[in-house]
Amino acid sequence: MTDNTSSASDADDWASALAEQTAASPSPAPAPAPEPAPATAQVFQQIQETASSAANVSPVDIARVMDVPVQLTAEIGRTRITIKNLLQLSQGSVVELDGLAGQPLDVLINGYLIAQGEVVVVNDKYGIRLTDIVTPSERMQKLKSR
C-alpha cells in the first residue's frame, strides 16, 4: 500500500506545482491568425499579361539569347561495357557501338537530340551535313527505344 500512497502524493505534488505555475505566469492569449489577403483580379491579370507578352517576343529579347553558347555533339553510337573491359582497352582496341554503318549520326544540343546527319569533310576537318531535323514526337520515340 505504500506504492499507492506515494504515487497519490506524487500526483498531488505535480498537480499543485502545475497550479502554482499556471497562477504565477498566465499564458498569453493566442494571437488571432492573420486573415489571408484575398486574391484579386489584379494578381491574376498580371500573370496573364506576363504569359501573353512571352508569346509576343520582340527582336530585342531574342538578341539576348543569340550569343548563349550550347554544346553540339555528333554521336555515331553507344555501348555499355564493364569496368574490367574498360581497363583492358589499349591502343588499337576496337569497341563495337550500337550504330550501324551508313546509319545517320545523331546530332545533340546540350544532350537533347535535335537532328540527324552524315559525316562530311570540310577543309580537312570533319563536319556534319544535316539530313533530318527531329520533331519533338520523334525525340520521344528515340528516347523510348534506347
Buried (B, 14 or more C-beta within 10 A) or exposed (E): EEEEEEEEEEEEEEEEEEEEEEEEEEEEEEEEEEEEEEEEEEEEEEEEEEEEEEEEEEEEEEEEEEEEEEEEEBEBEEEEEEEEEEEEEEEEEEEEEEBEEEEBBBBBEEEEBBBBBEEEEEEEEEEBEEEEEBEEEEEEEEEEEE
